[in-house]
Amino acid sequence: MTSQFPAARPRRLRRTPALRRMVTGVRLHPSELILPLFVKEGLTEPRPVGSMPGVVQHTRDSLRKAAHEAAEAGVGCVMLFGIPEEKDGYGSAADDPEGITQVALRDLAAEVGDALVVGADTCLDEVTDHGHCGVLTPSGEVDNDLTLERYASMAVAQAEAGSQLISPSGMMDGQVGYIRRALDRAGHPHVAILAYSAKFASGFYGPFREAVEMPANFGDRKAYQQDPAGYAGESLREVALDIEEGADIVMVKPALAYLDILHQVKAMSDVPVAAYQVSGEYAMIEAAAANGWIDRERAITESLVAIRRAGADLILTYWATEVARRL
């Protein structure tokens, strides 16, 4: 039988900080945090991202410094997004050994590759002049199968530059299996894949698009990213397909607006589950805090706890180093 008030007093275990610590159900750890980093080809000094206070496009030198700071704080991984000076419709910089992503990966692998995981985004939106995640057909649609060939070449180039984690984020059908086979054939069977398995066509990506200098008129990605109001089970199907194709980690993106999806994915996945606290989530908290409307540190911690409680084993967050230092 369940006891009732006055015998039942749940507040007993909330009374002191020591009691609350003892029975806490969710704990954050620095090694579970992944720090996204932007590096821009040709910069001579870091360039602030206006819509993301505290986030910058890095130079190669400032990128090294940021990665060292993350490693010293105990962050588990850095995830690199490279922005070339010149973009084209094919995303030529994506697999160029001298492209900014590959150059920066070699820098980080040499300097911090033993202290944390060095990974890279494996997508074309940062390197194409149209801003889509794949190669376009003459009619303007993303060509799924031709894009897979680009992803495979990009993944191999990243692995050869020292990336320990390949992260296909374009939501192309078959991307994980295609990349896995390409990596294995190229002699990189040890390189892991973090699959953006349930990625939604979200309104929370705006600041990121500024950070990677995406054209304002690129359109939308509703034809290949998931509908926020899509049918039940679509995300679970996507996750199951990615695991079957060889994903080592699966991810839900964005995080806070999709905690229900994250919880369901965690329940069915037999590989680690990540969630991406995206740029819009970051910007909203920073903006509200700057206006004095919320307690910044409390809001940051609470948002991460919510993501962890919903099921995330790993969290991509722009606050990774800051939060790791506090932890």
C-alpha positions in Angstrom: 0.0 0.0 0.0 1.1 3.6 -0.6 1.3 5.7 2.5 -0.5 9.0 2.5 0.1 12.4 4.1 1.1 13.0 6.9 3.2 9.9 6.9 4.2 10.4 3.3 6.4 13.6 3.0 8.4 13.6 -0.3 9.9 16.9 0.8 12.1 15.1 3.3 14.6 14.2 0.6 14.7 17.7 -0.8 15.4 19.4 2.5 19.2 19.9 2.3 21.7 20.2 -0.5 23.4 16.9 0.7 20.1 15.0 0.6 19.3 16.4 -2.9 22.8 15.3 -4.1 22.4 11.9 -2.7 19.2 11.1 -4.5 19.7 13.0 -7.7 18.5 11.0 -10.7 20.5 12.8 -13.4 24.2 13.6 -13.4 26.1 15.5 -16.0 29.7 14.6 -16.7 32.2 16.6 -18.9 33.1 13.5 -21.0 29.5 13.3 -22.2 29.6 16.8 -23.7 30.6 17.5 -27.4 31.7 21.0 -28.4 30.8 22.1 -31.9 33.5 24.4 -33.3 33.5 26.6 -36.5 36.7 27.3 -38.4 36.8 29.7 -41.3 39.4 29.6 -44.1 41.5 32.7 -44.5 40.7 34.5 -41.2 43.5 36.3 -39.4 41.5 36.7 -36.2 38.4 35.0 -34.7 35.1 36.5 -36.0 32.1 36.6 -33.6 28.8 35.1 -34.8 26.3 37.8 -34.1 23.4 35.6 -33.3 25.4 33.4 -31.0 27.0 35.5 -28.3 30.3 33.9 -27.2 30.6 31.7 -30.4 33.1 32.6 -33.1 34.4 31.5 -36.5 37.9 30.4 -35.5 41.2 30.9 -37.2 43.4 27.8 -37.2 45.3 29.2 -34.2 42.3 30.1 -32.2 40.8 26.7 -33.0 43.8 25.0 -31.5 43.4 27.1 -28.4 39.7 26.3 -28.0 40.3 22.6 -28.5 43.0 22.7 -25.8 40.7 24.5 -23.4 38.0 21.9 -24.1 40.4 19.0 -23.4 41.6 20.6 -20.2 38.0 21.0 -19.0 37.4 17.3 -19.7 35.1 17.7 -22.7 34.6 14.4 -24.4 34.8 15.5 -28.1 35.1 18.4 -30.4 33.0 18.5 -33.6 34.4 20.5 -36.4 32.5 22.6 -39.0 34.8 24.0 -41.7 33.8 27.0 -43.8 35.9 27.5 -47.0 36.5 30.8 -48.7 35.2 29.6 -52.0 32.0 27.5 -52.3 30.5 25.8 -55.4 27.5 23.7 -56.2 29.5 20.4 -55.9 31.1 21.2 -52.5 34.6 20.7 -53.8 36.2 21.7 -50.5 34.5 18.8 -48.8 37.0 16.2 -49.8 39.9 18.3 -50.8 42.9 17.2 -48.7 43.9 20.9 -48.4 40.3 22.0 -47.7 39.8 23.9 -44.4 38.1 21.0 -42.7 40.9 18.5 -43.5 43.6 21.0 -42.6 42.0 21.8 -39.3 41.4 18.2 -38.5 45.1 17.5 -39.0 45.9 20.4 -36.6 43.5 19.1 -33.9 44.4 15.4 -34.3 48.1 16.2 -33.8 47.5 18.5 -30.8 44.6 17.1 -28.8 43.7 13.8 -30.5 45.0 11.8 -27.5 43.1 13.9 -25.0 39.6 13.9 -26.5 37.8 12.7 -29.6 38.2 14.8 -32.7 35.2 14.6 -35.1 33.8 16.5 -38.1 30.5 17.2 -39.6 30.1 15.2 -42.8 27.7 17.2 -44.9 27.8 19.6 -47.8 25.8 22.6 -46.5 28.8 24.4 -45.2 30.7 24.0 -48.5 28.1 24.5 -51.2 27.1 27.9 -52.7 23.4 26.9 -52.5 23.5 25.8 -48.9 21.8 22.5 -49.3 23.0 19.2 -47.8 23.6 17.6 -51.1 24.2 17.9 -54.8 21.3 19.4 -56.7 19.6 18.1 -59.8 18.9 20.6 -62.7 15.4 21.1 -61.3 16.8 22.1 -57.9 16.1 18.9 -55.9 18.8 17.2 -53.8 20.0 14.1 -55.6 20.1 11.5 -52.9 22.4 8.9 -54.6 24.9 11.3 -56.1 25.1 13.0 -52.7 26.0 9.6 -51.1 29.1 9.5 -53.3 30.1 12.9 -52.1 29.6 11.9 -48.5 31.7 8.8 -49.0 34.5 10.8 -50.5 34.2 13.4 -47.8 34.2 10.8 -45.0 37.4 9.1 -46.3 39.1 12.5 -46.6 38.2 13.4 -43.0 39.3 10.0 -41.7 42.7 10.3 -43.5 43.0 13.8 -42.0 42.6 12.3 -38.5 38.9 12.5 -37.7 38.0 9.8 -35.2 34.2 10.4 -35.7 32.4 10.8 -39.0 29.1 12.6 -38.6 26.7 12.4 -41.6 24.0 15.0 -41.0 22.3 15.4 -44.3 19.5 12.8 -43.8 20.1 11.1 -47.1 18.7 7.6 -47.4 21.4 5.0 -47.1 24.1 7.5 -45.9 25.4 5.4 -43.0 25.9 2.2 -44.9 27.4 4.0 -47.9 29.9 5.7 -45.7 30.7 2.6 -43.7 31.6 0.7 -46.8 33.7 3.5 -48.1 35.6 3.8 -44.8 36.2 0.1 -44.6 37.4 -0.1 -48.2 39.8 2.8 -47.6 41.4 1.1 -44.6 39.5 3.0 -41.9 37.3 0.3 -40.2 38.2 1.7 -36.8 36.7 5.1 -37.5 33.3 5.5 -35.8 30.1 7.0 -37.3 27.8 9.3 -35.3 24.6 9.4 -37.4 22.2 12.3 -37.4 19.4 9.8 -37.5 16.4 11.8 -36.5 17.0 15.3 -37.8 14.0 17.6 -38.2 13.4 20.5 -40.6 13.4 22.8 -37.6 13.0 26.5 -37.1 15.8 26.5 -34.5 18.8 26.3 -36.9 18.9 30.0 -37.9 22.0 31.1 -36.0 24.0 28.1 -37.3 23.3 29.2 -40.8 24.8 32.5 -40.0 27.9 30.8 -38.5 28.5 28.8 -41.7 27.6 31.6 -44.0 24.7 29.9 -45.7 23.0 31.9 -48.5 19.8 33.5 -47.2 17.7 32.2 -50.2 18.6 28.5 -50.0 15.0 27.5 -49.5 14.2 24.8 -47.0 15.0 21.1 -46.4 11.6 19.7 -45.8 12.1 17.2 -48.7 14.8 15.4 -46.8 14.7 16.3 -43.1 11.9 15.1 -41.0 8.6 17.0 -40.6 8.2 18.2 -37.0 4.6 17.0 -37.1 5.5 13.8 -39.1 3.9 10.4 -38.6 4.5 8.5 -35.4 7.4 6.0 -35.7 9.2 7.8 -38.5 12.2 8.7 -36.2 12.4 5.2 -34.8 12.4 3.8 -38.3 15.2 6.1 -39.3 17.2 5.2 -36.2 16.7 1.4 -36.8 17.9 1.8 -40.4 21.0 3.6 -39.4 21.9 1.1 -36.7 21.4 -1.7 -39.2 23.7 0.1 -41.6 26.5 0.3 -39.0 26.0 3.5 -37.0 28.0 3.5 -33.8 26.1 6.4 -32.3 22.7 7.8 -33.3 21.4 11.3 -32.7 18.3 13.4 -32.4 18.4 17.0 -33.5 17.2 19.4 -32.2 17.1 18.4 -28.5 14.7 20.4 -26.4 11.7 20.5 -28.7 12.1 16.7 -29.3 12.6 15.3 -25.9 9.7 12.8 -26.5 11.5 11.5 -29.6 14.8 11.3 -27.7 13.1 9.3 -25.0 11.7 6.8 -27.5 15.0 6.5 -29.3 16.8 5.7 -26.1 14.3 3.0 -25.3 14.9 1.2 -28.6 18.5 1.8 -29.3 21.3 -0.6 -28.5 24.0 2.0 -29.3 24.7 5.3 -27.5 22.3 8.1 -28.2 23.3 11.7 -28.7 21.2 14.9 -28.9 22.2 18.3 -30.4 21.3 21.4 -28.4 21.2 23.5 -31.5 22.1 27.1 -32.2 18.5 28.4 -31.7 18.3 26.8 -28.3 21.6 28.4 -27.4 20.7 31.8 -28.8 17.3 31.9 -27.0 18.9 31.4 -23.6 21.7 33.8 -24.2 19.3 36.5 -25.4 16.9 36.1 -22.5 19.8 36.1 -20.0 21.3 39.3 -21.6 17.9 41.0 -21.0 17.9 39.9 -17.4 14.8 37.7 -17.9 16.4 34.4 -16.7 19.3 33.2 -14.6 21.7 32.2 -17.3 23.7 29.4 -15.5 20.6 27.9 -14.1 18.8 27.8 -17.4 21.8 26.3 -19.2 22.2 23.6 -16.6 18.5 22.9 -16.5 18.3 22.5 -20.2 21.1 20.1 -20.3 19.7 18.1 -17.4 16.4 17.8 -19.3 18.2 16.5 -22.4 20.1 14.0 -20.2 17.0 12.9 -18.3 15.1 12.3 -21.6 17.8 9.7 -22.6 20.8 11.4 -24.1 24.1 9.7 -23.4 26.0 12.5 -25.2 25.0 16.1 -25.8 26.4 18.5 -28.4 26.3 21.9 -26.9 28.0 25.2 -27.5 28.4 25.6 -23.8 30.4 22.3 -23.5 33.7 23.8 -22.2 32.0 26.3 -19.9 29.7 23.7 -18.3 32.6 21.1 -18.1 34.6 23.6 -16.1 31.7 24.1 -13.6 31.2 20.3 -13.3 
